[in-house]
Amino acid sequence: YKANNLFYVSMYDHMHQRGYVRNIAGAPMCGCVEKMPIVSRSDCTQTNVQEKYVFVKDSGTGFTGKLEETTLEFQACQGANNNNNDLEAFYQRLVNEG
């Protein structure tokens, strides 16, 4: 689901919905990390996924599973101390949770 999140953020939300289609001043369009300017804050989007499976017992071989349904939603990341939509706060929440 990482690719779904990348597509949603870059192509749908930022380009299509918000019109962010130009490079940031001082940043190359190629996205070379070593040439990117330092940022003080970054938004964060997470995926919420629900999957439903059906398992069938096979005679002698065990179980066979089949993915029946997938629900995929995008939302701002839930960060530490209710500081949502912030990449640093999301990372801190993950550290806190172990």
Secondary structure, 3 states (H helix, E strand, C coil): CHHHHHHHHHHHHHHHHCCCCCCCCCCCCCCCHHHCCCCCCCCCEEEEEEEEEEEEEECCCEEEEEEEEEEEEEEECCCHHHCCCCHHHHHHHHHHHC
